[in-house]
Amino acid sequence: MIVDRQGRAFRNLRISLTAACNYACTYCVPNGKRLVAAQDELSADAMARGVEYLIEAAGIERLRITGGEPLVTPKFEPFLQAVSTLKLKDISLTTNGQLLAKKLPIIIDNGVRRLNVSLDTLDAEAFPALARGGDLKTVLAGLEEARQAGLKIKVNMVPLRGQNLDQVLPLLEYCLEHGFELRFIELMRMGHLARDPNGFQQQFVRLAELLEIIGAVHPFVQADAPIDATALRYQVEGGGYFGVIANESVPFCRTCSRLRLSSTGWLHGCLSSSNRHFVGDLLDKPRHLALPALQRLLVKALADKQDIAFSGGVTVMKIIGG
């Protein structure tokens, strides 16, 4: 096990299956252009081998499949089939939900039981302005099919001042009604927002304001959460939960156990660091040669983590899956 001076180790791997996305959300992409697959993206086999090696080299226990949008790539099915046979405690998926209904049989057949679906508004007219792609009706239909199939679902919302702050309560009430757990994610200083502090501050909504909006209508109490959880969790009076990933307001770097692997073979130990470590060339090597080299890179990746708080990063969020 590789452990740093704060006792942190890599336990959770987020793998960006592709940089391509069928959305171009305003907080991810500044110019409205959808991201496309990189020319040098790893194959499904190589990425699955990467997960296998990281389980052994780092002690990875949980895998989250992200993007871009993971459901747009033909790599999704063979990759999921491969990693479903590995010794992982949990495999989950983050998606924007646009292709969820179509891919649901593949997801269920390969053992995924937890989904995070990004949804920033229930206003059908505002939806295309925020997502710059897709349509709300299709996402809601996919969510309903996944709910009926018994999957555990969290809905991710990024509150943005001047864009969707009026949707905080409607989305919470929708999730409470359907048995979903809503996650509010504070806007992060990533990519173009790291280079535009004024634009960030104009849109940023902090934890205290969110809790004030919610508490005026729905009384709640704070609930327990795992020690390395990114979200503060709250139980609503009358039943149901919501969470806030309060990266700016209540930093959680001290307990971070996350490692990220990009679709082009780069390890990212921290979203707030510009450091990255190339492992793509190791994934074609036999285990006895790959693992020692990989462990050396993992030591460097773990050292990239912030001690206390996230300070911003120039990497585009969509490229490394959030």
Buried (B, 14 or more C-beta within 10 A) or exposed (E): EBEBEBEBBBBBBBBBBBBBBBBBBBBBBBEEEBBEBBEEBBEBBBBBBBBBBBBBBBBBBBBBBBBBBBBBBEBBBBBBBBBBEBEBEEBBBBBBBBBBBEBBEBBBEBBBBBBBBBBBBBBEEBBBEBBBBBEBEBBBBBBEBBBEEEBBBBBBBBBBEEBBBEBBBEBBBBBBEBEBBBBBBBBBBBBBBBEBEEBBEEBBBBBEBBBEBBEEEBEBEEEEBEEBBBBBBBBBEEEBBBBBBBBBBBBBBBEBBBBBBBBBBBBBBBBBBEEBBEBBEBBEBEEEEBBEBBBEBBBEBBBBBBEEEBBBBEBBBBBBBB
